[in-house]
């Protein structure tokens, strides 16, 4: 039941305290009407006795305490869902921001959905092609997986995310593929970049975007990833689609969570973040996956910028515990003009072995991945030796690995922003780079695959 009160007792920053309330619930949606007729929205942050603490989305500037009317809407934040959401751009709370008409809903759903029951989960085992060699070849994304991108301030993570959104698809299936994109705390220029890129490539038709800009309320930033996931759940489990969810930037989300926690005067944990940060992140990440008996699936690639490039910061640290690996972007590679600057040695996809091989990618994929990784790791060791001891101290074999590492970065990892490589092209490129080695150095590939795929380089 909708209840209206005119009992605002105090306002502090974005917070409003309402007295003498009854039946108000945590996270309930609130509507504030000013004497001018202006309507603002908010959400209940805390209820204690007959007092409710409300955070106002649009801010409290200009609100007159005695005359403001507060209506408690008896529901949380909901979004309207129908197949028409594809190709549309929404704000962080699900209201259209592309100038198009409001969605006529098949369903109206609360954004605070539940994580998938572990017992109901289907194990991820189907390859998703992103068109990016450093992911498809070495850190394979699997349908139903959570694979975050760990980046740093100023690195081109948004360009990589946009490329993945444009190019990603599930191989070997006729089921439709869609993308749910949630952006938190981005600038207007970044929002225009995503919209323009998706429109020009034609990928917008299979994408639904939820954009929260940097000048918009922190409380809205907290709802944005949940709105994107609610749309993804509808597309996947109601319409049977494969959905890739890209969330950027989760650091902005966590900082908004810290801001709201401080406003509620909660006891801070590590680096000032609330003690429930791990639980809160889990409530987002664990909404992706596959469900037994359902044809659709949700795969997630959250993007986060590590403050001061620190992998031990609470946000990447806790994210790494919850998700199945990480793609790490390197500032050193970015300085050398390698784009995307994926640092493949510390990067990891824990489910890569489940999505590759005969019938999924190609029979030689696992052996080729192991050999490329081993050769590149040895090449980086030779690079360190060259820096410390000089090139004269390297053996002929060391120099071979050193040159391979540089070619690997410039040809395999480096890739055009609009270059969409098939998995076959990625695998063939790997064999081409391994051609510089004598056969005796390729110890991690079975002889049958060497006979079939490896051709020594002309001397």
NUTOR-150401 format. One record per residue (C-alpha): residue number from 1; residue in three letters; x, y, z. Coordinates in pm, whole numbers. Example, Ala and Ser with C-alpha at 12.3 -4.5 7.8 and 13.67 -1.06 7.14 Angstrom:
2
(1; 'ALA'; (1230; -450; 780))
(2; 'SER'; (1367; -106; 714))
REM end
This chain:
459
(1; 'UNK'; (0; 0; 0))
(2; 'UNK'; (134; 345; -100))
(3; 'UNK'; (174; 572; 204))
(4; 'UNK'; (233; 950; 199))
(5; 'UNK'; (394; 1154; 478))
(6; 'UNK'; (481; 1519; 535))
(7; 'UNK'; (708; 1450; 832))
(8; 'UNK'; (1059; 1519; 702))
(9; 'UNK'; (1264; 1615; 1008))
(10; 'UNK'; (1612; 1677; 865))
(11; 'UNK'; (1823; 1676; 551))
(12; 'UNK'; (2199; 1613; 536))
(13; 'UNK'; (2369; 1596; 195))
(14; 'UNK'; (2173; 1346; -19))
(15; 'UNK'; (2000; 1198; 288))
(16; 'UNK'; (1655; 1276; 424))
(17; 'UNK'; (1512; 1158; 755))
(18; 'UNK'; (1136; 1093; 767))
(19; 'UNK'; (961; 1044; 1103))
(20; 'UNK'; (639; 871; 1217))
(21; 'UNK'; (640; 612; 936))
(22; 'UNK'; (471; 272; 943))
(23; 'UNK'; (535; -47; 746))
(24; 'UNK'; (832; 95; 554))
(25; 'UNK'; (1084; -161; 424))
(26; 'UNK'; (1457; -152; 346))
(27; 'UNK'; (1532; -60; -22))
(28; 'UNK'; (1173; 55; -75))
(29; 'UNK'; (1133; 311; -353))
(30; 'UNK'; (1037; 666; -249))
(31; 'UNK'; (881; 959; -435))
(32; 'UNK'; (934; 1316; -304))
(33; 'UNK'; (700; 1590; -425))
(34; 'UNK'; (806; 1954; -383))
(35; 'UNK'; (560; 2250; -358))
(36; 'UNK'; (662; 2348; -713))
(37; 'UNK'; (529; 2016; -841))
(38; 'UNK'; (879; 1877; -907))
(39; 'UNK'; (904; 1506; -831))
(40; 'UNK'; (1226; 1339; -715))
(41; 'UNK'; (1298; 977; -641))
(42; 'UNK'; (1483; 803; -363))
(43; 'UNK'; (1537; 475; -183))
(44; 'UNK'; (1513; 370; 182))
(45; 'UNK'; (1863; 309; 318))
(46; 'UNK'; (1772; 235; 680))
(47; 'UNK'; (1466; 186; 899))
(48; 'UNK'; (1482; 227; 1278))
(49; 'UNK'; (1159; 229; 1474))
(50; 'UNK'; (926; 485; 1315))
(51; 'UNK'; (1211; 668; 1134))
(52; 'UNK'; (1322; 601; 775))
(53; 'UNK'; (1650; 724; 623))
(54; 'UNK'; (1605; 800; 252))
(55; 'UNK'; (1874; 870; -8))
(56; 'UNK'; (1743; 1104; -280))
(57; 'UNK'; (1864; 1012; -630))
(58; 'UNK'; (1857; 1364; -772))
(59; 'UNK'; (2001; 1524; -456))
(60; 'UNK'; (1828; 1730; -188))
(61; 'UNK'; (1913; 2081; -310))
(62; 'UNK'; (1609; 2311; -288))
(63; 'UNK'; (1390; 2076; -83))
(64; 'UNK'; (1188; 2263; 182))
(65; 'UNK'; (1172; 2043; 493))
(66; 'UNK'; (823; 2134; 623))
(67; 'UNK'; (640; 2121; 289))
(68; 'UNK'; (801; 1820; 115))
(69; 'UNK'; (564; 1526; 67))
(70; 'UNK'; (717; 1178; 79))
(71; 'UNK'; (540; 876; -70))
(72; 'UNK'; (663; 524; 6))
(73; 'UNK'; (584; 313; -302))
(74; 'UNK'; (571; -32; -134))
(75; 'UNK'; (814; -179; -390))
(76; 'UNK'; (1181; -177; -476))
(77; 'UNK'; (1345; -58; -797))
(78; 'UNK'; (1186; -238; -1094))
(79; 'UNK'; (1248; -233; -1468))
(80; 'UNK'; (1011; -306; -1756))
(81; 'UNK'; (1110; -603; -1973))
(82; 'UNK'; (1009; -722; -2318))
(83; 'UNK'; (1197; -839; -2631))
(84; 'UNK'; (1194; -471; -2737))
(85; 'UNK'; (1470; -383; -2489))
(86; 'UNK'; (1731; -502; -2742))
(87; 'UNK'; (1875; -209; -2934))
(88; 'UNK'; (1777; 38; -2663))
(89; 'UNK'; (1978; 263; -2430))
(90; 'UNK'; (1856; 314; -2073))
(91; 'UNK'; (1970; 507; -1768))
(92; 'UNK'; (2104; 329; -1465))
(93; 'UNK'; (1753; 273; -1327))
(94; 'UNK'; (1606; 145; -1653))
(95; 'UNK'; (1443; 462; -1786))
(96; 'UNK'; (1495; 522; -2162))
(97; 'UNK'; (1768; 774; -2239))
(98; 'UNK'; (1783; 731; -2618))
(99; 'UNK'; (1476; 939; -2694))
(100; 'UNK'; (1271; 630; -2776))
(101; 'UNK'; (932; 535; -2633))
(102; 'UNK'; (885; 368; -2297))
(103; 'UNK'; (890; -12; -2301))
(104; 'UNK'; (548; -180; -2298))
(105; 'UNK'; (635; -456; -2052))
(106; 'UNK'; (577; -826; -2074))
(107; 'UNK'; (708; -832; -1719))
(108; 'UNK'; (799; -578; -1453))
(109; 'UNK'; (1080; -719; -1239))
(110; 'UNK'; (1261; -607; -923))
(111; 'UNK'; (1631; -555; -1000))
(112; 'UNK'; (1741; -725; -675))
(113; 'UNK'; (1732; -1079; -811))
(114; 'UNK'; (1874; -1384; -638))
(115; 'UNK'; (2200; -1564; -723))
(116; 'UNK'; (2164; -1893; -908))
(117; 'UNK'; (2124; -2194; -678))
(118; 'UNK'; (2448; -2399; -705))
(119; 'UNK'; (2245; -2722; -726))
(120; 'UNK'; (2061; -2589; -1034))
(121; 'UNK'; (2379; -2488; -1219))
(122; 'UNK'; (2497; -2653; -1538))
(123; 'UNK'; (2877; -2673; -1568))
(124; 'UNK'; (3020; -2422; -1822))
(125; 'UNK'; (3176; -2605; -2119))
(126; 'UNK'; (3101; -2422; -2445))
(127; 'UNK'; (3345; -2188; -2618))
(128; 'UNK'; (3259; -1820; -2676))
(129; 'UNK'; (3457; -1654; -2953))
(130; 'UNK'; (3548; -1294; -2871))
(131; 'UNK'; (3760; -1239; -3182))
(132; 'UNK'; (4054; -1135; -2958))
(133; 'UNK'; (4348; -1377; -2988))
(134; 'UNK'; (4490; -1318; -2640))
(135; 'UNK'; (4154; -1430; -2496))
(136; 'UNK'; (4040; -1694; -2746))
(137; 'UNK'; (4380; -1860; -2777))
(138; 'UNK'; (4522; -1836; -2426))
(139; 'UNK'; (4250; -1739; -2174))
(140; 'UNK'; (3940; -1885; -2330))
(141; 'UNK'; (3597; -1752; -2233))
(142; 'UNK'; (3338; -2026; -2173))
(143; 'UNK'; (2960; -1993; -2182))
(144; 'UNK'; (2836; -1934; -1826))
(145; 'UNK'; (3176; -1817; -1694))
(146; 'UNK'; (3267; -1508; -1490))
(147; 'UNK'; (3593; -1371; -1640))
(148; 'UNK'; (3684; -1019; -1522))
(149; 'UNK'; (3923; -773; -1687))
(150; 'UNK'; (4168; -621; -1438))
(151; 'UNK'; (4291; -286; -1570))
(152; 'UNK'; (4442; 39; -1447))
(153; 'UNK'; (4352; 403; -1477))
(154; 'UNK'; (4423; 529; -1829))
(155; 'UNK'; (4451; 184; -1989))
(156; 'UNK'; (4223; 103; -2286))
(157; 'UNK'; (3989; -134; -2103))
(158; 'UNK'; (3680; 36; -2243))
(159; 'UNK'; (3807; -13; -2598))
(160; 'UNK'; (3869; -381; -2528))
(161; 'UNK'; (3523; -415; -2369))
(162; 'UNK'; (3361; -246; -2670))
(163; 'UNK'; (3551; -476; -2908))
(164; 'UNK'; (3433; -784; -2717))
(165; 'UNK'; (3073; -657; -2718))
(166; 'UNK'; (3089; -604; -3096))
(167; 'UNK'; (3252; -936; -3182))
(168; 'UNK'; (3147; -1199; -2924))
(169; 'UNK'; (2939; -1497; -3034))
(170; 'UNK'; (2879; -1860; -2940))
(171; 'UNK'; (3012; -2105; -3198))
(172; 'UNK'; (2830; -2415; -3312))
(173; 'UNK'; (2477; -2315; -3209))
(174; 'UNK'; (2180; -2154; -3379))
(175; 'UNK'; (2047; -2007; -3053))
(176; 'UNK'; (2037; -1624; -3055))
(177; 'UNK'; (2316; -1425; -2886))
(178; 'UNK'; (2269; -1093; -2702))
(179; 'UNK'; (2474; -852; -2491))
(180; 'UNK'; (2369; -668; -2173))
(181; 'UNK'; (2601; -376; -2108))
(182; 'UNK'; (2608; -191; -1777))
(183; 'UNK'; (2829; 117; -1729))
(184; 'UNK'; (2872; 282; -1389))
(185; 'UNK'; (3019; 627; -1334))
(186; 'UNK'; (3144; 679; -1690))
(187; 'UNK'; (3185; 1017; -1859))
(188; 'UNK'; (2956; 1149; -2129))
(189; 'UNK'; (3236; 1099; -2386))
(190; 'UNK'; (3274; 734; -2284))
(191; 'UNK'; (2898; 680; -2312))
(192; 'UNK'; (2899; 833; -2662))
(193; 'UNK'; (3197; 611; -2755))
(194; 'UNK'; (3007; 293; -2663))
(195; 'UNK'; (2682; 398; -2830))
(196; 'UNK'; (2853; 522; -3149))
(197; 'UNK'; (3073; 211; -3180))
(198; 'UNK'; (2784; -31; -3133))
(199; 'UNK'; (2560; 163; -3373))
(200; 'UNK'; (2822; 181; -3650))
(201; 'UNK'; (2906; -191; -3622))
(202; 'UNK'; (2539; -299; -3615))
(203; 'UNK'; (2590; -472; -3279))
(204; 'UNK'; (2344; -236; -3107))
(205; 'UNK'; (2054; -442; -3247))
(206; 'UNK'; (2146; -732; -3015))
(207; 'UNK'; (2257; -516; -2720))
(208; 'UNK'; (2076; -351; -2430))
(209; 'UNK'; (2268; -71; -2257))
(210; 'UNK'; (2230; 67; -1905))
(211; 'UNK'; (2440; 382; -1860))
(212; 'UNK'; (2501; 565; -1534))
(213; 'UNK'; (2709; 879; -1589))
(214; 'UNK'; (2968; 1022; -1351))
(215; 'UNK'; (2747; 1317; -1251))
(216; 'UNK'; (2452; 1095; -1159))
(217; 'UNK'; (2371; 971; -807))
(218; 'UNK'; (2579; 707; -629))
(219; 'UNK'; (2267; 515; -526))
(220; 'UNK'; (2175; 482; -895))
(221; 'UNK'; (2524; 345; -962))
(222; 'UNK'; (2451; 64; -718))
(223; 'UNK'; (2134; -31; -908))
(224; 'UNK'; (2290; -21; -1259))
(225; 'UNK'; (2465; -364; -1266))
(226; 'UNK'; (2156; -522; -1113))
(227; 'UNK'; (1935; -368; -1381))
(228; 'UNK'; (2168; -505; -1652))
(229; 'UNK'; (2164; -851; -1492))
(230; 'UNK'; (1785; -846; -1455))
(231; 'UNK'; (1755; -775; -1828))
(232; 'UNK'; (2009; -1051; -1899))
(233; 'UNK'; (1814; -1302; -1688))
(234; 'UNK'; (1498; -1222; -1882))
(235; 'UNK'; (1672; -1262; -2221))
(236; 'UNK'; (1851; -1582; -2115))
(237; 'UNK'; (1599; -1774; -1909))
(238; 'UNK'; (1271; -1642; -2052))
(239; 'UNK'; (1368; -1602; -2419))
(240; 'UNK'; (1639; -1872; -2438))
(241; 'UNK'; (1924; -1649; -2554))
(242; 'UNK'; (2297; -1668; -2481))
(243; 'UNK'; (2377; -1339; -2307))
(244; 'UNK'; (2715; -1179; -2245))
(245; 'UNK'; (2706; -925; -1961))
(246; 'UNK'; (2980; -659; -1961))
(247; 'UNK'; (2997; -435; -1653))
(248; 'UNK'; (3233; -136; -1643))
(249; 'UNK'; (3367; -5; -1414))
(250; 'UNK'; (3314; -216; -1101))
(251; 'UNK'; (3555; 9; -911))
(252; 'UNK'; (3308; 296; -953))
(253; 'UNK'; (3034; 66; -823))
(254; 'UNK'; (3236; -29; -513))
(255; 'UNK'; (3324; 332; -440))
(256; 'UNK'; (2953; 422; -460))
(257; 'UNK'; (2885; 139; -217))
(258; 'UNK'; (3149; 286; 18))
(259; 'UNK'; (2988; 631; -13))
(260; 'UNK'; (2645; 499; 80))
(261; 'UNK'; (2793; 293; 364))
(262; 'UNK'; (2965; 603; 504))
(263; 'UNK'; (2638; 799; 479))
(264; 'UNK'; (2471; 530; 688))
(265; 'UNK'; (2757; 559; 943))
(266; 'UNK'; (2850; 190; 913))
(267; 'UNK'; (3179; 64; 1056))
(268; 'UNK'; (3431; 59; 767))
(269; 'UNK'; (3648; -238; 671))
(270; 'UNK'; (3960; -253; 452))
(271; 'UNK'; (4040; 79; 279))
(272; 'UNK'; (3712; 223; 409))
(273; 'UNK'; (3494; -24; 216))
(274; 'UNK'; (3204; -187; 403))
(275; 'UNK'; (3271; -522; 564))
(276; 'UNK'; (3005; -683; 343))
(277; 'UNK'; (3181; -589; 15))
(278; 'UNK'; (3258; -957; -62))
(279; 'UNK'; (2895; -1057; -4))
(280; 'UNK'; (2767; -766; -210))
(281; 'UNK'; (2995; -847; -506))
(282; 'UNK'; (2892; -1212; -481))
(283; 'UNK'; (2525; -1111; -511))
(284; 'UNK'; (2615; -962; -853))
(285; 'UNK'; (2867; -1210; -991))
(286; 'UNK'; (2675; -1523; -888))
(287; 'UNK'; (2372; -1422; -1094))
(288; 'UNK'; (2552; -1544; -1407))
(289; 'UNK'; (2580; -1902; -1529))
(290; 'UNK'; (2377; -2181; -1684))
(291; 'UNK'; (2069; -2347; -1533))
(292; 'UNK'; (1981; -2713; -1582))
(293; 'UNK'; (1692; -2757; -1823))
(294; 'UNK'; (1718; -2401; -1962))
(295; 'UNK'; (1862; -2334; -2306))
(296; 'UNK'; (1983; -1981; -2230))
(297; 'UNK'; (2293; -1875; -2039))
(298; 'UNK'; (2459; -1568; -1885))
(299; 'UNK'; (2833; -1513; -1925))
(300; 'UNK'; (2992; -1218; -1745))
(301; 'UNK'; (3297; -1000; -1811))
(302; 'UNK'; (3317; -731; -1541))
(303; 'UNK'; (3581; -461; -1593))
(304; 'UNK'; (3754; -299; -1297))
(305; 'UNK'; (4038; -50; -1266))
(306; 'UNK'; (4283; -141; -992))
(307; 'UNK'; (4367; 167; -781))
(308; 'UNK'; (4742; 235; -823))
(309; 'UNK'; (4759; -89; -1031))
(310; 'UNK'; (4744; -282; -702))
(311; 'UNK'; (4616; -638; -743))
(312; 'UNK'; (4591; -670; -363))
(313; 'UNK'; (4340; -384; -338))
(314; 'UNK'; (4008; -511; -192))
(315; 'UNK'; (3814; -474; -519))
(316; 'UNK'; (4034; -694; -747))
(317; 'UNK'; (4129; -915; -452))
(318; 'UNK'; (3769; -1006; -366))
(319; 'UNK'; (3666; -1022; -731))
(320; 'UNK'; (3941; -1278; -793))
(321; 'UNK'; (3805; -1501; -515))
(322; 'UNK'; (3453; -1503; -663))
(323; 'UNK'; (3524; -1528; -1037))
(324; 'UNK'; (3690; -1794; -1254))
(325; 'UNK'; (4011; -1618; -1352))
(326; 'UNK'; (4111; -1273; -1475))
(327; 'UNK'; (4239; -1092; -1784))
(328; 'UNK'; (4511; -848; -1671))
(329; 'UNK'; (4606; -542; -1875))
(330; 'UNK'; (4971; -427; -1853))
(331; 'UNK'; (5079; -64; -1829))
(332; 'UNK'; (5429; -158; -1954))
(333; 'UNK'; (5283; -315; -2271))
(334; 'UNK'; (5057; -14; -2318))
(335; 'UNK'; (5364; 212; -2313))
(336; 'UNK'; (5515; -5; -2589))
(337; 'UNK'; (5204; 63; -2803))
(338; 'UNK'; (5078; -297; -2782))
(339; 'UNK'; (4699; -295; -2795))
(340; 'UNK'; (4511; -455; -2635))
(341; 'UNK'; (4788; -469; -2371))
(342; 'UNK'; (4690; -810; -2230))
(343; 'UNK'; (4957; -953; -1999))
(344; 'UNK'; (4906; -1322; -2071))
(345; 'UNK'; (5145; -1463; -1809))
(346; 'UNK'; (4952; -1355; -1496))
(347; 'UNK'; (4616; -1373; -1676))
(348; 'UNK'; (4416; -1690; -1628))
(349; 'UNK'; (4090; -1850; -1733))
(350; 'UNK'; (4024; -2135; -1491))
(351; 'UNK'; (3767; -2291; -1726))
(352; 'UNK'; (3969; -2265; -2049))
(353; 'UNK'; (4024; -2642; -2067))
(354; 'UNK'; (3645; -2698; -2060))
(355; 'UNK'; (3578; -2488; -2371))
(356; 'UNK'; (3851; -2600; -2611))
(357; 'UNK'; (3938; -2910; -2808))
(358; 'UNK'; (3784; -3121; -3080))
(359; 'UNK'; (3422; -3029; -3153))
(360; 'UNK'; (3454; -2698; -2965))
(361; 'UNK'; (3752; -2514; -3116))
(362; 'UNK'; (4012; -2748; -3267))
(363; 'UNK'; (4190; -3063; -3153))
(364; 'UNK'; (4533; -2895; -3126))
(365; 'UNK'; (4416; -2599; -2914))
(366; 'UNK'; (4525; -2725; -2571))
(367; 'UNK'; (4872; -2840; -2680))
(368; 'UNK'; (4927; -2523; -2882))
(369; 'UNK'; (4822; -2306; -2587))
(370; 'UNK'; (5068; -2484; -2355))
(371; 'UNK'; (5355; -2449; -2604))
(372; 'UNK'; (5292; -2082; -2678))
(373; 'UNK'; (5271; -2002; -2308))
(374; 'UNK'; (5594; -2192; -2230))
(375; 'UNK'; (5786; -2031; -2516))
(376; 'UNK'; (5666; -1682; -2427))
(377; 'UNK'; (5754; -1732; -2058))
(378; 'UNK'; (6106; -1843; -2153))
(379; 'UNK'; (6134; -1550; -2393))
(380; 'UNK'; (6049; -1305; -2112))
(381; 'UNK'; (6318; -1469; -1896))
(382; 'UNK'; (6569; -1417; -2179))
(383; 'UNK'; (6456; -1054; -2200))
(384; 'UNK'; (6539; -1007; -1831))
(385; 'UNK'; (6879; -1171; -1881))
(386; 'UNK'; (6951; -937; -2172))
(387; 'UNK'; (6871; -634; -1954))
(388; 'UNK'; (7095; -754; -1670))
(389; 'UNK'; (7384; -923; -1856))
(390; 'UNK'; (7363; -783; -2208))
(391; 'UNK'; (7283; -959; -2536))
(392; 'UNK'; (7635; -1106; -2559))
(393; 'UNK'; (7560; -1329; -2258))
(394; 'UNK'; (7265; -1498; -2435))
(395; 'UNK'; (7301; -1830; -2613))
(396; 'UNK'; (7166; -1879; -2965))
(397; 'UNK'; (6865; -2061; -2819))
(398; 'UNK'; (6805; -1775; -2573))
(399; 'UNK'; (6806; -1527; -2863))
(400; 'UNK'; (6555; -1744; -3048))
(401; 'UNK'; (6315; -1730; -2754))
(402; 'UNK'; (6378; -1356; -2708))
(403; 'UNK'; (6284; -1279; -3070))
(404; 'UNK'; (5982; -1511; -3042))
(405; 'UNK'; (5855; -1320; -2734))
(406; 'UNK'; (5874; -990; -2922))
(407; 'UNK'; (5705; -1131; -3233))
(408; 'UNK'; (5440; -1292; -3013))
(409; 'UNK'; (5355; -957; -2852))
(410; 'UNK'; (5357; -762; -3179))
(411; 'UNK'; (5165; -1015; -3394))
(412; 'UNK'; (4959; -1238; -3163))
(413; 'UNK'; (4868; -1016; -2865))
(414; 'UNK'; (4862; -687; -3057))
(415; 'UNK'; (4548; -663; -3266))
(416; 'UNK'; (4348; -393; -3441))
(417; 'UNK'; (4052; -250; -3253))
(418; 'UNK'; (3820; -362; -3534))
(419; 'UNK'; (4011; -680; -3625))
(420; 'UNK'; (3787; -978; -3560))
(421; 'UNK'; (3991; -1301; -3574))
(422; 'UNK'; (3820; -1638; -3589))
(423; 'UNK'; (3953; -1905; -3355))
(424; 'UNK'; (4103; -2085; -3658))
(425; 'UNK'; (4295; -1770; -3753))
(426; 'UNK'; (4420; -1738; -3395))
(427; 'UNK'; (4538; -2101; -3387))
(428; 'UNK'; (4703; -2080; -3730))
(429; 'UNK'; (4885; -1762; -3621))
(430; 'UNK'; (5018; -1949; -3317))
(431; 'UNK'; (5160; -2225; -3538))
(432; 'UNK'; (5314; -1964; -3770))
(433; 'UNK'; (5500; -1805; -3477))
(434; 'UNK'; (5622; -2147; -3352))
(435; 'UNK'; (5774; -2217; -3695))
(436; 'UNK'; (6098; -2040; -3590))
(437; 'UNK'; (6183; -2318; -3342))
(438; 'UNK'; (6344; -2652; -3428))
(439; 'UNK'; (6109; -2941; -3369))
(440; 'UNK'; (6308; -3057; -3068))
(441; 'UNK'; (6212; -2742; -2875))
(442; 'UNK'; (5838; -2808; -2912))
(443; 'UNK'; (5809; -3059; -2628))
(444; 'UNK'; (5453; -2975; -2520))
(445; 'UNK'; (5280; -3068; -2846))
(446; 'UNK'; (5199; -3425; -2947))
(447; 'UNK'; (5380; -3559; -3251))
(448; 'UNK'; (5051; -3616; -3435))
(449; 'UNK'; (4967; -3244; -3410))
(450; 'UNK'; (5322; -3140; -3507))
(451; 'UNK'; (5297; -3357; -3817))
(452; 'UNK'; (4959; -3208; -3906))
(453; 'UNK'; (4999; -2837; -3822))
(454; 'UNK'; (5366; -2739; -3776))
(455; 'UNK'; (5574; -2625; -4072))
(456; 'UNK'; (5937; -2515; -4006))
(457; 'UNK'; (6027; -2166; -4121))
(458; 'UNK'; (6245; -2136; -4429))
(459; 'UNK'; (6609; -2076; -4330))
REM end
